[in-house]
Amino acid sequence: MKKLILILIFPLLTSIVFGQNKQEAEKLIDEGIAYHDKGDFEGAISKYDKALQLDKDNWLALSEKALSLLSLQKYDESVACCKKVIEKHSEENIAIVYVTYGNALDGLQKTDKAIEIYDEGIKKFPNNYQLHFNKGITLSSVKKYDEAILCFQQSVLANPKHASSNNAIARILYSQDKNIPSLFALCRFLILEPKSERAKVNLELLQKIIKANVKQTGKNNITINIDSKLLGDTSSNGKRKENSFSITALTLNMTAALDYDEKYSKKTDVEQFIRKFETVCASVEETSKDNFGFYWSYYVPYFVEMNNKKLIETFAYIIFASSENEVVSKWLQSHQTEIDNFYEWSKNYNWEKK
């Protein structure tokens, strides 16, 4: 009878000890994450190692350790941790481990292998925006921009609030002289991230695009340089090209010429932007039925609705926040209700139905 009692008690005690170890391991992992967030990656790894002594294959401890090793540029060790997580915990939501794994391989300059790992992760977690985004970054690093931008498109579809994906789209499009969709991507970025250092740089680029190819070449002379590419918006079979914004680009050129008109020449940069951007929105709304492509279906409905709801003024002052202009700062300080309403509309905008 005593032997039977001991047999019954032993598994119970083992279970209790295991539960205590797991709880202690989780506490150590939390401490490790705090160290990592402060930039003490060695301290974080020490905590994760102690957690793993208590709970040998804890997937969170391994994945966080892999991230800290990546931050220390210990790429081989990071890869080893990632492999172990994938081998032992394929049933868990380990999408972030594939991100770390791909980044570590990138650090080892194993670009093809990194893309292979991102693809493996995307196959398992197709809606994880970080996998699409990081694959895009890797492809960009080897100048495969057409493939990269498809990844960034998938990233913003999965997470419309991801500023860096919008930034990447804007930059690639601008480098390809696709200024109107680049303008939309820049605007979306500046809504999400209006006051950072990146915002300052992107605001400068946005102003360059919105001023179009118009220059004052004399007291009463204005020169409009029209790119010949804008005149060829149809393919050889006569059909309109995908993601063609030639009509809107030409409209912007004409509208930008009014910057030098006596009626508008004394307007502020924000006021000039509002006038021109409202014209851009009206143009894409008018021509949307005849055009197609990702940027038409993703960005255009958002900005058209913004224009129709009379939100362009508030939007303009928000995206000029990084300009450090006194007039902009005063407007933002005195129009908090309008700003709150704008962000409430933007937050509730249904990207999926568009």
Secondary structure as the mmCIF struct_conf table of DSSP 4:
data_model
#
loop_
_struct_conf.conf_type_id
_struct_conf.id
_struct_conf.beg_label_comp_id
_struct_conf.beg_label_asym_id
_struct_conf.beg_label_seq_id
_struct_conf.end_label_comp_id
_struct_conf.end_label_asym_id
_struct_conf.end_label_seq_id
HELX_RH_AL_P HELX_RH_AL_P1 LYS A 2 ASP A 37
TURN_TY1_P TURN_TY1_P1 LYS A 38 GLY A 39
HELX_RH_AL_P HELX_RH_AL_P2 PHE A 41 LEU A 54
BEND BEND1 ASP A 55 ASP A 55
TURN_TY1_P TURN_TY1_P2 LYS A 56 ASP A 57
HELX_RH_AL_P HELX_RH_AL_P3 TRP A 59 SER A 71
TURN_TY1_P TURN_TY1_P3 LEU A 72 GLN A 73
HELX_RH_AL_P HELX_RH_AL_P4 TYR A 75 LYS A 88
TURN_TY1_P TURN_TY1_P4 SER A 90 GLU A 91
BEND BEND2 GLU A 92 GLU A 92
HELX_RH_AL_P HELX_RH_AL_P5 ALA A 95 GLY A 107
TURN_TY1_P TURN_TY1_P5 LEU A 108 GLN A 109
HELX_RH_AL_P HELX_RH_AL_P6 THR A 111 LYS A 124
TURN_TY1_P TURN_TY1_P6 PRO A 126 ASN A 127
HELX_RH_AL_P HELX_RH_AL_P7 TYR A 129 SER A 141
TURN_TY1_P TURN_TY1_P7 VAL A 142 LYS A 143
HELX_RH_AL_P HELX_RH_AL_P8 TYR A 145 ALA A 158
TURN_TY1_P TURN_TY1_P8 PRO A 160 LYS A 161
HELX_RH_AL_P HELX_RH_AL_P9 ALA A 163 SER A 175
TURN_TY1_P TURN_TY1_P9 GLN A 176 ASP A 177
HELX_RH_AL_P HELX_RH_AL_P10 ASN A 179 LEU A 192
BEND BEND3 GLU A 193 SER A 196
HELX_RH_AL_P HELX_RH_AL_P11 GLU A 197 ILE A 210
TURN_TY1_P TURN_TY1_P10 LYS A 211 ASN A 213
STRN STRN1 VAL A 214 GLY A 218
TURN_TY1_P TURN_TY1_P11 LYS A 219 ASN A 220
STRN STRN2 ASN A 221 ILE A 224
HELX_RH_3T_P HELX_RH_3T_P1 SER A 228 LEU A 231
STRN STRN3 THR A 234 THR A 234
TURN_TY1_P TURN_TY1_P12 SER A 236 ASN A 237
BEND BEND4 GLY A 238 GLY A 238
HELX_LH_PP_P HELX_LH_PP_P1 LYS A 239 LYS A 239
STRN STRN4 ARG A 240 ARG A 240
HELX_LH_PP_P HELX_LH_PP_P2 LYS A 241 LYS A 241
TURN_TY1_P TURN_TY1_P13 GLU A 242 ASN A 243
HELX_RH_AL_P HELX_RH_AL_P12 SER A 246 ALA A 256
HELX_RH_3T_P HELX_RH_3T_P2 ALA A 257 TYR A 260
BEND BEND5 ASP A 261 ASP A 261
TURN_TY1_P TURN_TY1_P14 GLU A 262 LYS A 266
BEND BEND6 LYS A 267 LYS A 267
HELX_RH_AL_P HELX_RH_AL_P13 ASP A 269 THR A 287
HELX_RH_3T_P HELX_RH_3T_P3 SER A 288 ASP A 290
BEND BEND7 GLY A 293 GLY A 293
HELX_RH_AL_P HELX_RH_AL_P14 PHE A 294 ASN A 308
TURN_TY1_P TURN_TY1_P15 LYS A 309 LYS A 310
HELX_RH_AL_P HELX_RH_AL_P15 ILE A 312 ILE A 319
TURN_TY1_P TURN_TY1_P16 PHE A 320 PHE A 320
HELX_RH_3T_P HELX_RH_3T_P4 ALA A 321 SER A 323
HELX_RH_AL_P HELX_RH_AL_P16 GLU A 326 SER A 334
HELX_RH_AL_P HELX_RH_AL_P17 GLN A 336 ASN A 348
BEND BEND8 TRP A 351 TRP A 351
TURN_TY1_P TURN_TY1_P17 GLU A 352 LYS A 353
#
